[in-house]
Amino acid sequence: MTRYQQQPGPENPDEPIMPGEVERDNDANRPNDPVRREQEEEQVEEHLEHLHDEARAL
């Protein structure tokens, strides 16, 4: 058995992950708030319009 196929030993400092912990971590990275998502979309659209207007002058 190679070193990579062996189970980690007791020296592994990581604590076991509790059920639901991973989901909470992933939810924190996702913009689930519809109002916030809409505001971000509006900001992106305004930024693109501004860039487009600047590019026309060239």
VMD Tcl script that draws the C-alpha trace (Angstrom):
set ca {
  {0.00 0.00 0.00}
  {1.45 3.35 -0.99}
  {1.70 6.28 1.35}
  {-1.19 8.04 -0.41}
  {-3.59 5.12 0.06}
  {-3.13 4.94 3.82}
  {-5.59 6.44 6.24}
  {-4.41 9.54 8.13}
  {-2.94 8.77 11.51}
  {-3.90 10.19 14.91}
  {-1.49 13.08 14.37}
  {-4.01 14.66 11.99}
  {-4.97 17.94 13.73}
  {-8.19 18.44 11.77}
  {-11.35 17.99 13.78}
  {-14.22 16.16 12.11}
  {-16.64 18.41 10.27}
  {-20.12 18.45 11.75}
  {-23.09 17.92 9.41}
  {-24.33 21.25 8.10}
  {-21.02 23.05 8.61}
  {-20.02 22.72 4.99}
  {-23.40 23.97 3.83}
  {-23.15 27.05 6.07}
  {-19.68 27.80 4.72}
  {-20.91 27.53 1.15}
  {-23.96 29.68 1.86}
  {-21.73 32.45 3.17}
  {-20.02 32.60 -0.23}
  {-23.26 32.77 -2.20}
  {-25.28 35.97 -2.62}
  {-28.63 34.52 -1.54}
  {-30.19 37.87 -0.77}
  {-32.31 38.86 -3.82}
  {-32.05 42.58 -3.04}
  {-28.28 42.41 -2.80}
  {-28.08 40.36 -5.99}
  {-30.23 42.91 -7.84}
  {-28.09 45.80 -6.59}
  {-24.93 44.03 -7.74}
  {-26.46 43.41 -11.17}
  {-27.38 47.09 -11.48}
  {-23.86 48.14 -10.49}
  {-22.35 45.82 -13.10}
  {-24.69 47.11 -15.80}
  {-23.88 50.73 -14.94}
  {-20.17 49.95 -14.98}
  {-20.47 48.29 -18.40}
  {-22.42 51.26 -19.77}
  {-19.73 53.61 -18.47}
  {-16.99 51.53 -20.09}
  {-18.95 51.42 -23.34}
  {-19.34 55.22 -23.32}
  {-15.60 55.65 -22.75}
  {-14.79 53.27 -25.58}
  {-16.99 55.19 -28.04}
  {-14.86 58.31 -27.62}
  {-11.79 56.45 -28.83}
}
mol new
graphics top color blue
foreach p $ca { graphics top sphere $p radius 0.5 }
foreach p [lrange $ca 0 end-1] q [lrange $ca 1 end] { graphics top cylinder $p $q radius 0.2 }
display resetview
